[in-house]
Amino acid sequence: MEMGTLGGKFTTVEGLLINIKDQLKTANPFLAGDSADQTSKEKIGKIFEKLDKVINGDLFVTLILDDPAGNSYLQNVYAPDPDPEMTIEEYIRSDEQDDELGIKHMKTENYTEES
């Protein structure tokens, strides 16, 4: 999903997956609604079935939250010990990510002067 698609959330992984499923259902009626062709309905139906299996704990997946802005928070229920199920990787944003965040063209010095 695109950056910021679901807006700010305080939720569980289950809640996040439910929000993603709901967003997919409502964001594009040509994908799942009455206007969708049969092939599209079947494809999105299979995606919804898999999401439901993950939500219900019947299908195990690795969830990767890539947050170049660093605004995500995952609570470690094992704190102060490390969470054996969670890996946190820090990285330097790409130029494309900086551009999407509006950082690439941000003027931070002499900002009172005309550009």
C-alpha positions, -999 to 999 in steps of 0.1 A, spaced: 0 0 0 11 35 -5 26 56 22 0 71 45 -29 52 29 -45 41 62 -37 74 81 -28 73 118 -37 42 136 -33 27 171 -41 -9 165 -31 -45 166 -16 -64 136 -51 -80 132 -67 -46 132 -42 -33 107 -49 -62 83 -86 -57 87 -81 -20 78 -61 -30 48 -88 -54 36 -115 -27 42 -95 -1 23 -90 -25 -6 -128 -31 -7 -138 6 -6 -110 23 -24 -117 10 -59 -152 -2 -68 -140 -14 -101 -119 -40 -83 -144 -56 -59 -178 -38 -64 -207 -43 -88 -186 -26 -115 -158 -52 -113 -155 -78 -140 -155 -115 -130 -117 -120 -133 -110 -90 -110 -136 -102 -85 -120 -137 -84 -85 -122 -80 -94 -99 -52 -116 -126 -36 -85 -148 -34 -66 -120 -18 -94 -114 8 -95 -152 15 -57 -152 23 -60 -120 44 -88 -137 64 -66 -167 69 -38 -145 82 -62 -125 104 -76 -158 119 -42 -172 125 -46 -200 99 -18 -187 76 15 -175 90 33 -147 72 61 -122 78 48 -87 81 72 -60 70 65 -24 81 87 -1 60 84 33 75 109 58 59 95 86 81 101 66 113 66 72 126 56 36 134 57 21 168 55 -16 176 52 -24 213 76 -50 226 54 -72 249 86 -89 262 102 -56 273 127 -51 288 139 -83 270 141 -83 232 111 -96 213 121 -129 197 95 -124 169 105 -89 159 135 -76 139 141 -39 137 163 -26 109 174 10 106 185 23 72 192 54 53 163 66 32 166 65 -6 164 96 -27 130 85 -39 118 81 -3 132 116 6 114 130 -24 81 113 -15 84 127 21 92 162 7 126 162 23 147 163 -9 136 198 -18 133 212 17 153 243 23 170 242 57 196 269 53 191 306 44 154 299 42 145 335 44 161 342 11 142 338 -22 150 306 -41 
